[in-house]
């Protein structure tokens, strides 16, 4: 059994504590990040996290865990299930 199947079978959970710390499970890949924005691919879709002074506390892609600290301003799932619409990631890297 490879590691990708372990992550894809997990549920996704998001826990935000006092807008200062966020823990995510079901993480497949950290696509990109900087102190103001994280783009995260999860088992339930792509998440765009915006904030201030964001930094990684822990990243474990084997277990699908990501912990981030900093001020959380918004968290959005980027859905691209509409027909004729390219994926968010594909549009991002054009």
Secondary structure as GFF3:
##gff-version 3
##sequence-region A 1 94
A	DSSP	alpha_helix	3	8	.	.	.	ID=ss1
A	DSSP	beta_strand	13	17	.	.	.	ID=ss2
A	DSSP	beta_strand	21	25	.	.	.	ID=ss3
A	DSSP	beta_strand	27	34	.	.	.	ID=ss4
A	DSSP	beta_strand	37	42	.	.	.	ID=ss5
A	DSSP	beta_strand	45	60	.	.	.	ID=ss6
A	DSSP	beta_strand	65	78	.	.	.	ID=ss7
A	DSSP	alpha_helix	88	92	.	.	.	ID=ss8
###
